[in-house]
């Protein structure tokens, strides 16, 4: 989003910006910008004394470390969203038939500037990835852990417990 920055001065002083704009200008930090530098020269009411200012506007980094999507191929050959998915839920449980020996998971961060990292995997963290995990024996559970790191460094851990049913 865009937030206006307002700069005002003593009515008898003048402010000159090096980009040629004048007082009353709204400086907008575009969505694609992380910082903006504004140079201003303030001249006192005597018309002689001046002071130069450098104003740096910096956008705060996102703290969003929620999931945007979580899919699996539990019991099927196609990927579908985990039934109880919610962007701020951090623990999931999935059942698979005893004949399914591995599971594919697709994990996507809600914020494209966040990074997903799977525990015990050497893949470079990215905002989304699909990976395969070999499951424990029928009748046993396998816990898969991953984390989403927000742009500002805040980490949120997630777990998916996969219950592999006994063969019948």
N, CA, C and O of each residue as an XYZ file, in Angstrom:
672
protein
N       0.837     -1.186      0.000
C       0.000      0.000      0.000
C       0.872      1.235      0.000
O       2.060      1.173      0.315
N       0.290      2.326     -0.345
C       1.009      3.588     -0.416
C       0.579      4.458      0.751
O      -0.615      4.605      1.012
N       1.547      5.039      1.456
C       1.261      5.916      2.583
C       1.852      7.280      2.314
O       3.039      7.382      2.005
N       1.051      8.345      2.423
C       1.598      9.686      2.163
C       2.487     10.156      3.302
O       2.243      9.837      4.465
N       3.519     10.915      2.958
C       4.401     11.561      3.918
C       4.191     13.063      3.743
O       4.330     13.580      2.634
N       3.865     13.752      4.801
C       3.635     15.184      4.724
C       4.789     15.906      5.401
O       5.186     15.546      6.509
N       5.330     16.929      4.736
C       6.423     17.718      5.291
C       5.948     19.168      5.340
O       5.519     19.724      4.329
N       6.029     19.773      6.525
C       5.604     21.165      6.648
C       6.724     21.959      7.313
O       7.654     21.386      7.881
N       6.626     23.259      7.235
C       7.674     24.096      7.824
C       7.055     25.353      8.421
O       5.860     25.608      8.277
N       7.898     26.129      9.091
C       7.526     27.448      9.559
C       7.055     28.232      8.332
O       7.706     28.180      7.288
N       5.952     28.946      8.436
C       5.381     29.643      7.276
C       6.311     30.697      6.679
O       6.189     31.036      5.501
N       7.235     31.214      7.479
C       8.137     32.250      6.974
C       9.427     31.677      6.388
O      10.204     32.410      5.775
N       9.662     30.389      6.567
C      10.839     29.747      5.974
C      10.405     29.114      4.657
O       9.218     28.897      4.415
N      11.387     28.822      3.816
C      11.064     28.140      2.566
C      11.781     26.800      2.525
O      12.878     26.644      3.063
N      11.138     25.838      1.875
C      11.727     24.505      1.729
C      11.848     24.228      0.244
O      10.884     24.366     -0.510
N      13.048     23.835     -0.166
C      13.296     23.502     -1.562
C      13.803     22.068     -1.611
O      14.741     21.708     -0.899
N      13.184     21.257     -2.448
C      13.594     19.867     -2.593
C      14.452     19.728     -3.838
O      14.187     20.378     -4.850
N      15.469     18.893     -3.775
C      16.393     18.774     -4.906
C      15.746     18.157     -6.138
O      16.307     18.233     -7.231
N      14.583     17.551     -5.980
C      13.902     17.001     -7.159
C      12.999     18.040     -7.815
O      12.269     17.720     -8.753
N      13.040     19.298     -7.325
C      12.283     20.373     -7.943
C      10.880     20.566     -7.404
O      10.189     21.492     -7.830
N      10.436     19.727     -6.483
C       9.095     19.889     -5.929
C       9.112     20.952     -4.838
O      10.173     21.389     -4.393
N       7.927     21.357     -4.420
C       7.812     22.416     -3.420
C       7.013     21.912     -2.229
O       6.528     20.780     -2.211
N       6.889     22.789     -1.233
C       6.108     22.438     -0.040
C       4.704     22.016     -0.447
O       4.156     22.508     -1.434
N       4.145     21.123      0.302
C       2.811     20.636      0.013
C       2.839     19.392     -0.860
O       1.797     18.796     -1.131
N       4.027     19.000     -1.300
C       4.160     17.795     -2.118
C       3.963     16.569     -1.238
O       4.508     16.484     -0.137
N       3.182     15.626     -1.735
C       3.035     14.345     -1.046
C       4.051     13.380     -1.636
O       4.039     13.118     -2.838
N       4.921     12.856     -0.800
C       5.896     11.872     -1.245
C       5.310     10.494     -0.966
O       4.968     10.166      0.169
N       5.203      9.704     -2.014
C       4.642      8.362     -1.877
C       5.740      7.326     -2.036
O       6.563      7.403     -2.948
N       5.738      6.364     -1.142
C       6.648      5.235     -1.228
C       5.898      4.153     -1.988
O       4.988      3.522     -1.453
N       6.289      3.945     -3.239
C       5.592      2.973     -4.084
C       5.734      1.571     -3.504
O       6.674      1.286     -2.762
N       4.801      0.710     -3.849
C       4.800     -0.670     -3.354
C       6.122     -1.362     -3.647
O       6.604     -2.144     -2.828
N       6.714     -1.086     -4.799
C       7.959     -1.745     -5.192
C       9.191     -1.162     -4.498
O      10.276     -1.736     -4.587
N       9.038     -0.036     -3.812
C      10.179      0.615     -3.165
C      10.302      0.181     -1.714
O       9.307      0.079     -0.996
N      11.541     -0.073     -1.290
C      11.765     -0.351      0.129
C      12.269      0.893      0.853
O      12.061      1.031      2.058
N      12.929      1.799      0.133
C      13.387      3.059      0.727
C      13.257      4.191     -0.287
O      13.212      3.967     -1.497
N      13.199      5.393      0.232
C      13.193      6.595     -0.607
C      13.979      7.657      0.155
O      13.778      7.854      1.354
N      14.873      8.336     -0.552
C      15.674      9.401      0.047
C      15.199     10.733     -0.526
O      15.087     10.897     -1.741
N      14.923     11.674      0.364
C      14.476     13.005     -0.029
C      15.494     14.009      0.508
O      15.808     13.998      1.699
N      16.005     14.867     -0.355
C      16.935     15.921      0.050
C      16.172     17.234      0.075
O      15.485     17.585     -0.884
N      16.297     17.950      1.176
C      15.578     19.222      1.306
C      16.533     20.302      1.823
O      17.414     20.045      2.643
N      16.325     21.515      1.313
C      17.098     22.678      1.766
C      16.103     23.667      2.355
O      15.186     24.122      1.671
N      16.293     23.996      3.631
C      15.402     24.928      4.317
C      16.132     26.265      4.445
O      17.249     26.338      4.957
N      15.473     27.314      3.967
C      16.033     28.673      4.058
C      15.224     29.437      5.094
O      13.998     29.511      5.018
N      15.935     30.004      6.062
C      15.289     30.771      7.142
C      14.586     31.991      6.569
O      14.830     32.385      5.429
N      13.709     32.584      7.376
C      12.944     33.742      6.906
C      13.825     34.933      6.543
O      13.375     35.829      5.829
N      15.103     34.963      7.032
C      15.994     36.059      6.652
C      16.520     35.898      5.222
O      17.178     36.794      4.693
N      16.228     34.751      4.603
C      16.621     34.503      3.224
C      18.073     34.151      3.029
O      18.510     33.936      1.898
N      18.844     34.086      4.124
C      20.278     33.834      4.016
C      20.663     32.480      4.628
O      21.335     31.670      3.991
N      20.234     32.254      5.849
C      20.626     31.042      6.574
C      19.906     29.818      5.997
O      18.686     29.814      5.836
N      20.697     28.779      5.689
C      20.114     27.546      5.127
C      20.619     26.327      5.885
O      21.711     26.324      6.454
N      19.809     25.326      5.872
C      20.185     24.021      6.425
C      19.706     22.957      5.451
O      18.573     23.003      4.972
N      20.581     21.997      5.163
C      20.240     20.881      4.278
C      19.841     19.666      5.120
O      20.452     19.373      6.148
N      18.818     18.983      4.665
C      18.331     17.788      5.358
C      18.267     16.621      4.374
O      17.950     16.796      3.198
N      18.572     15.444      4.874
C      18.384     14.215      4.114
C      17.362     13.396      4.893
O      17.578     13.027      6.048
N      16.258     13.126      4.236
C      15.173     12.376      4.874
C      15.113     11.007      4.208
O      14.946     10.909      2.992
N      15.247      9.964      4.998
C      15.176      8.597      4.457
C      13.905      7.945      4.975
O      13.670      7.856      6.180
N      13.098      7.495      4.032
C      11.859      6.796      4.382
C      12.095      5.321      4.088
O      12.488      4.957      2.979
N      11.856      4.476      5.081
C      12.083      3.040      4.902
C      10.817      2.272      5.237
O      10.226      2.451      6.302
N      10.411      1.416      4.312
C       9.233      0.588      4.538
C       9.585     -0.538      5.520
O      10.622     -1.189      5.392
N       8.707     -0.751      6.492
C       8.916     -1.846      7.441
C       8.807     -3.178      6.701
O       7.979     -3.322      5.801
N       9.631     -4.141      7.071
C       9.590     -5.464      6.441
C       8.400     -6.242      6.975
O       7.995     -6.086      8.127
N       7.858     -7.074      6.119
C       6.676     -7.861      6.461
C       6.969     -8.862      7.582
O       8.045     -9.458      7.626
N       6.009     -9.036      8.476
C       6.120    -10.032      9.549
C       5.247    -11.253      9.264
O       5.070    -12.104     10.136
N       4.701    -11.344      8.050
C       3.780    -12.425      7.698
C       4.543    -13.732      7.472
O       5.255    -13.882      6.479
N       4.386    -14.674      8.405
C       4.994    -15.996      8.266
C       3.914    -17.094      8.255
O       4.149    -18.212      8.713
N       2.745    -16.757      7.732
C       1.643    -17.710      7.621
C       1.732    -18.499      6.323
O       2.432    -18.108      5.389
N       1.021    -19.602      6.281
C       0.918    -20.408      5.070
C      -0.138    -19.829      4.145
O      -1.165    -19.323      4.598
N       0.117    -19.904      2.860
C      -0.869    -19.529      1.862
C      -1.574    -20.755      1.319
O      -2.702    -20.667      0.834
N      -0.904    -21.910      1.401
C      -1.488    -23.149      0.903
C      -0.703    -24.331      1.452
O       0.505    -24.242      1.675
N      -1.400    -25.428      1.665
C      -0.796    -26.693      2.077
C      -1.588    -27.801      1.394
O      -2.778    -27.979      1.655
N      -0.919    -28.542      0.520
C      -1.578    -29.613     -0.223
C      -0.818    -30.913     -0.040
O       0.376    -30.923      0.261
N      -1.552    -32.030     -0.231
C      -0.924    -33.356     -0.158
C      -1.585    -34.284     -1.166
O      -2.635    -33.981     -1.732
N      -0.940    -35.417     -1.370
C      -1.529    -36.469     -2.192
C      -1.965    -37.639     -1.300
O      -1.838    -38.802     -1.683
N      -2.472    -37.320     -0.123
C      -2.887    -38.348      0.843
C      -4.017    -39.198      0.261
O      -5.129    -38.711      0.055
N      -3.724    -40.457      0.001
C      -4.726    -41.401     -0.477
C      -5.138    -41.210     -1.926
O      -6.059    -41.880     -2.395
N      -4.472    -40.306     -2.652
C      -4.807    -40.066     -4.057
C      -3.527    -39.922     -4.866
O      -2.425    -39.956     -4.318
N      -3.681    -39.764     -6.147
C      -2.512    -39.515     -6.999
C      -2.395    -38.041     -7.363
O      -1.434    -37.633     -8.016
N      -3.374    -37.240     -6.940
C      -3.341    -35.805     -7.244
C      -3.204    -34.993     -5.956
O      -3.566    -35.450     -4.872
N      -2.679    -33.794     -6.100
C      -2.503    -32.910     -4.957
C      -3.815    -32.178     -4.673
O      -4.435    -31.626     -5.583
N      -4.234    -32.178     -3.399
C      -5.412    -31.432     -2.971
C      -5.095    -30.739     -1.658
O      -4.237    -31.181     -0.894
N      -5.801    -29.647     -1.411
C      -5.555    -28.895     -0.180
C      -5.917    -29.746      1.034
O      -6.920    -30.459      1.031
N      -5.090    -29.660      2.064
C      -5.351    -30.367      3.317
C      -6.710    -29.897      3.837
O      -6.944    -28.691      3.918
N      -7.622    -30.828      4.197
C      -9.007    -30.473      4.537
C      -9.182    -29.394      5.604
O     -10.072    -28.554      5.472
N      -8.380    -29.389      6.633
C      -8.569    -28.412      7.716
C      -7.585    -27.243      7.607
O      -7.220    -26.637      8.615
N      -7.158    -26.931      6.372
C      -6.182    -25.856      6.180
C      -6.730    -24.505      6.645
O      -7.871    -24.143      6.360
N      -5.887    -23.779      7.362
C      -6.143    -22.385      7.742
C      -4.775    -21.705      7.759
O      -3.803    -22.294      8.232
N      -4.684    -20.483      7.253
C      -3.377    -19.849      7.076
C      -2.579    -19.694      8.367
O      -1.350    -19.651      8.325
N      -3.254    -19.610      9.512
C      -2.533    -19.411     10.771
C      -2.475    -20.675     11.639
O      -2.021    -20.621     12.782
N      -2.927    -21.793     11.107
C      -2.858    -23.066     11.845
C      -1.463    -23.652     11.650
O      -0.950    -23.674     10.532
N      -0.847    -24.126     12.735
C       0.543    -24.582     12.653
C       0.721    -26.090     12.795
O       1.839    -26.589     12.661
N      -0.347    -26.819     13.061
C      -0.231    -28.268     13.245
C      -1.348    -28.969     12.482
O      -2.516    -28.595     12.586
N      -0.976    -29.987     11.717
C      -1.929    -30.728     10.889
C      -1.741    -32.221     11.103
O      -0.666    -32.683     11.485
N      -2.823    -32.972     10.845
C      -2.762    -34.424     10.924
C      -3.471    -34.987      9.689
O      -4.592    -34.599      9.361
N      -2.787    -35.909      9.021
C      -3.286    -36.496      7.775
C      -3.252    -38.010      7.907
O      -2.310    -38.570      8.467
N      -4.278    -38.667      7.392
C      -4.288    -40.132      7.337
C      -4.068    -40.577      5.905
O      -4.603    -39.993      4.962
N      -3.260    -41.635      5.762
C      -3.055    -42.234      4.448
C      -3.259    -43.740      4.589
O      -3.086    -44.295      5.674
N      -3.623    -44.395      3.498
C      -3.778    -45.856      3.565
C      -2.435    -46.536      3.807
O      -1.384    -45.982      3.486
N      -2.476    -47.721      4.365
C      -1.254    -48.473      4.651
C      -0.453    -48.794      3.406
O       0.748    -49.051      3.491
N      -1.094    -48.784      2.263
C      -0.401    -49.079      1.001
C       0.392    -47.888      0.462
O       1.204    -48.043     -0.450
N       0.160    -46.711      1.019
C       0.885    -45.521      0.565
C       2.182    -45.399      1.346
O       2.161    -45.179      2.557
N       3.310    -45.540      0.662
C       4.611    -45.575      1.346
C       5.311    -44.217      1.426
O       6.301    -44.070      2.142
N       4.797    -43.223      0.689
C       5.381    -41.884      0.759
C       4.273    -40.870      0.515
O       3.181    -41.212      0.064
N       4.580    -39.613      0.823
C       3.602    -38.548      0.631
C       4.286    -37.341      0.001
O       5.417    -36.994      0.343
N       3.571    -36.711     -0.926
C       4.021    -35.451     -1.503
C       3.292    -34.326     -0.787
O       2.083    -34.397     -0.564
N       4.032    -33.294     -0.431
C       3.437    -32.101      0.168
C       3.833    -30.889     -0.663
O       4.959    -30.780     -1.149
N       2.876    -29.984     -0.810
C       3.126    -28.683     -1.435
C       2.890    -27.646     -0.349
O       1.808    -27.579      0.234
N       3.907    -26.841     -0.083
C       3.845    -25.821      0.965
C       4.115    -24.473      0.309
O       5.087    -24.310     -0.429
N       3.242    -23.512      0.589
C       3.389    -22.170      0.005
C       3.177    -21.137      1.102
O       2.196    -21.191      1.844
N       4.103    -20.203      1.194
C       3.970    -19.098      2.147
C       2.895    -18.132      1.635
O       2.727    -17.960      0.428
N       2.178    -17.511      2.559
C       1.159    -16.538      2.179
C       1.786    -15.292      1.543
O       1.256    -14.742      0.577
N       2.925    -14.856      2.099
C       3.632    -13.682      1.604
C       4.755    -14.148      0.669
O       5.590    -14.952      1.083
N       4.798    -13.674     -0.561
C       5.859    -14.106     -1.472
C       7.270    -13.702     -1.030
O       8.254    -14.198     -1.579
N       7.374    -12.808     -0.044
C       8.686    -12.435      0.477
C       9.133    -13.334      1.624
O      10.263    -13.222      2.099
N       8.244    -14.232      2.073
C       8.581    -15.184      3.134
C       9.242    -16.415      2.513
O       9.095    -16.677      1.319
N       9.972    -17.162      3.340
C      10.687    -18.345      2.859
C      10.263    -19.589      3.628
O      10.103    -19.558      4.848
N      10.081    -20.695      2.887
C       9.732    -21.984      3.476
C      10.985    -22.845      3.499
O      11.697    -22.941      2.499
N      11.256    -23.474      4.647
C      12.391    -24.391      4.775
C      11.897    -25.674      5.424
O      11.254    -25.641      6.473
N      12.199    -26.794      4.800
C      11.807    -28.099      5.309
C      12.933    -28.641      6.182
O      14.101    -28.602      5.796
N      12.571    -29.152      7.373
C      13.577    -29.714      8.280
C      14.283    -30.891      7.613
O      13.650    -31.721      6.960
N      15.594    -30.950      7.784
C      16.443    -32.020      7.268
C      16.533    -32.051      5.744
O      16.896    -33.078      5.170
N      16.212    -30.960      5.094
C      16.382    -30.864      3.646
C      17.363    -29.744      3.348
O      17.367    -28.717      4.026
N      18.184    -29.940      2.346
C      19.203    -28.950      2.022
C      18.768    -27.998      0.917
O      19.560    -27.163      0.478
N      17.520    -28.108      0.459
C      17.026    -27.204     -0.579
C      17.119    -25.758     -0.095
O      16.951    -25.470      1.090
N      17.386    -24.866     -1.031
C      17.404    -23.443     -0.719
C      15.982    -23.002     -0.384
O      15.057    -23.289     -1.143
N      15.793    -22.307      0.744
C      14.444    -21.841      1.082
C      13.856    -20.968     -0.036
O      14.563    -20.183     -0.669
N      12.566    -21.124     -0.257
C      11.840    -20.380     -1.276
C      10.429    -20.137     -0.754
O      10.070    -20.662      0.299
N       9.617    -19.349     -1.470
C       8.269    -19.057     -0.967
C       7.307    -20.227     -1.152
O       6.246    -20.247     -0.529
N       7.655    -21.210     -2.003
C       6.810    -22.401     -2.157
C       7.651    -23.550     -2.682
O       8.621    -23.342     -3.410
N       7.272    -24.764     -2.307
C       7.970    -25.931     -2.824
C       7.133    -27.184     -2.632
O       6.257    -27.251     -1.770
N       7.431    -28.168     -3.459
C       6.811    -29.488     -3.362
C       7.919    -30.466     -3.025
O       9.006    -30.402     -3.600
N       7.649    -31.373     -2.092
C       8.662    -32.346     -1.705
C       7.993    -33.662     -1.340
O       6.791    -33.712     -1.082
N       8.793    -34.733     -1.322
C       8.314    -36.070     -1.028
C       8.976    -36.563      0.243
O      10.167    -36.344      0.460
N       8.195    -37.233      1.083
C       8.712    -37.828      2.318
C       8.323    -39.299      2.358
O       7.161    -39.651      2.156
N       9.300    -40.146      2.618
C       9.029    -41.570      2.798
C       8.409    -41.749      4.179
O       8.896    -41.194      5.165
N       7.334    -42.526      4.241
C       6.596    -42.711      5.496
C       7.108    -43.930      6.264
O       7.683    -44.857      5.695
N       6.879    -43.892      7.568
C       7.198    -45.036      8.406
C       6.266    -46.197      8.038
O       5.393    -46.052      7.183
N       6.455    -47.331      8.681
C       5.691    -48.555      8.386
C       4.196    -48.378      8.605
O       3.785    -47.483      9.343
N       3.371    -49.220      7.971
C       1.931    -49.189      8.229
C       1.647    -49.294      9.732
O       2.294    -50.067     10.439
N       0.681    -48.514     10.207
C       0.357    -48.485     11.631
C       1.192    -47.503     12.421
O       1.008    -47.370     13.631
N       2.113    -46.806     11.760
C       2.986    -45.836     12.424
C       2.759    -44.433     11.866
O       2.150    -44.258     10.810
N       3.258    -43.447     12.594
C       3.137    -42.043     12.175
C       4.496    -41.498     11.765
O       5.538    -41.960     12.229
N       4.461    -40.525     10.902
C       5.659    -39.799     10.479
C       5.371    -38.319     10.680
O       4.347    -37.812     10.223
N       6.273    -37.631     11.364
C       6.097    -36.194     11.580
C       7.022    -35.426     10.644
O       8.229    -35.665     10.600
N       6.428    -34.501      9.900
C       7.165    -33.656      8.964
C       7.153    -32.242      9.532
O       6.099    -31.697      9.861
N       8.348    -31.657      9.639
C       8.455    -30.313     10.205
C       9.020    -29.352      9.165
O       9.921    -29.694      8.398
N       8.472    -28.154      9.160
C       8.994    -27.089      8.307
C       8.712    -25.770      8.991
O       7.973    -25.705      9.973
N       9.308    -24.725      8.461
C       9.107    -23.402      9.033
C       8.965    -22.375      7.928
O       9.485    -22.537      6.824
N       8.238    -21.307      8.258
C       8.098    -20.174      7.353
C       8.761    -18.979      8.037
O       8.428    -18.630      9.170
N       9.696    -18.366      7.333
C      10.411    -17.209      7.858
C       9.923    -15.963      7.122
O      10.029    -15.864      5.899
N       9.389    -15.020      7.886
C       8.897    -13.763      7.315
C      10.059    -12.917      6.819
O      11.213    -13.167      7.167
N       9.753    -11.925      6.012
C      10.771    -11.012      5.476
C      11.579    -10.366      6.601
O      12.770    -10.101      6.436
N      10.926    -10.106      7.762
C      11.625     -9.457      8.878
C      12.391    -10.447      9.753
O      12.985    -10.048     10.755
N      12.386    -11.739      9.390
C      13.142    -12.752     10.133
C      12.329    -13.540     11.148
O      12.850    -14.487     11.738
N      11.066    -13.178     11.371
C      10.221    -13.902     12.330
C       9.923    -15.301     11.781
O       9.475    -15.452     10.644
N      10.179    -16.318     12.606
C      10.036    -17.714     12.187
C       8.816    -18.333     12.857
O       8.590    -18.142     14.052
N       8.023    -19.084     12.072
C       6.879    -19.810     12.610
C       7.018    -21.275     12.194
O       7.008    -21.587     11.004
N       7.151    -22.191     13.194
C       7.286    -23.614     12.867
C       5.927    -24.275     12.606
O       4.919    -23.904     13.208
N       5.918    -25.244     11.712
C       4.724    -26.009     11.360
C       5.051    -27.496     11.435
O       6.194    -27.899     11.220
N       4.033    -28.313     11.743
C       4.207    -29.766     11.723
C       3.024    -30.414     11.014
O       1.883    -29.967     11.123
N       3.333    -31.477     10.288
C       2.310    -32.308      9.657
C       2.577    -33.729     10.131
O       3.622    -34.310      9.839
N       1.620    -34.274     10.864
C       1.728    -35.655     11.331
C       0.947    -36.523     10.349
O      -0.256    -36.345     10.161
N       1.655    -37.466      9.728
C       1.027    -38.355      8.752
C       0.851    -39.722      9.401
O       1.827    -40.395      9.732
N      -0.400    -40.120      9.577
C      -0.723    -41.431     10.165
C      -0.939    -42.428      9.023
O      -1.883    -42.314      8.241
N      -0.043    -43.396      8.955
C      -0.161    -44.441      7.933
C      -0.952    -45.589      8.559
O      -0.492    -46.240      9.497
N      -2.135    -45.819      8.029
C      -3.011    -46.850      8.583
C      -2.406    -48.238      8.404
O      -1.562    -48.461      7.536
N      -2.863    -49.171      9.252
C      -2.419    -50.565      9.116
C      -3.055    -51.163      7.875
O      -4.178    -50.827      7.499
N      -2.302    -52.061      7.248
C      -2.855    -52.794      6.108
C      -3.922    -53.750      6.605
O      -3.764    -54.367      7.658
N      -5.000    -53.877      5.860
C      -6.070    -54.806      6.270
C      -6.190    -55.966      5.325
O      -7.037    -56.838      5.522
